[in-house]
């Protein structure tokens, strides 16, 4: 026997013009397709992803006398720790903010230490903001307050 499928499928709307479009979060909430707890967890995942993106998106430091952006994915962070541990002068790739020039610049051991400290401060602040946003979000009790909650505030860039 043939089982009739519902049309439009869950999560979609059929427009007057006959187009099938995905419902927005708000429409899914209004139709009861999303539970409040699921909506909160989905936004918490977005916050975690945003946090990760901020951390690996580069750290800023003025250790060289003016502001530079240093790459900060996991391998870059490990390389920076190695430079600090080696305790000697060496080059490191970074981008000068004033002109966008990306190159290997000479750093002293104390400059490497300063970059690492600036990175630690930045990453700690980003993680604290992520935790605070998720804590605040999990305390929300209405769909509207969760839908209107801005996850893009407080990031230390």
C-alpha positions, 0 to 999 in steps of 0.5 A: 500500500502507498503511504501518503506523505504530507505536503508541504513536508515539515519545516517548509511552506508552500507559497501562493506562487507554488514555491517550496521554501524553508520556514524561519526559526520564528515560523517553526516556533509558531507552528510548534515544530521546535521546542524551546529547549531545542531552540536554546541548544541550537543557539548555544551551538552557534555561540560555540561556533562563533567563539571558535571562529573568534579564537582561530581568526587571529590575535592582536598584539602591539609587542612589536611597537605597533599593532599586528595580527597573529594567526591563531589556529591550533598549530599557530598557537603551538608554534608561538608556545615553542618560540616562547619556550625556545627563549631566543630571537626568531621570525614569526609570520604576522600582519601589520594592521596599518598597511596589511603587510603580511610577512615574517617579522623578527621578534625578541624572546620578550616580544614573543612572550608579550604576543603569547600573553596578549593572545592568552588574554584575548582567548580568555575573554572570548571564552568567558563571553561565550560562557556568559552568553550561553548562561544567559541564553539558558536562563531564557523562558520564552520563545520570543526572548530566545529568538531576540537574543543577540549572540553577537555582543560582547566579543573582544575583537 
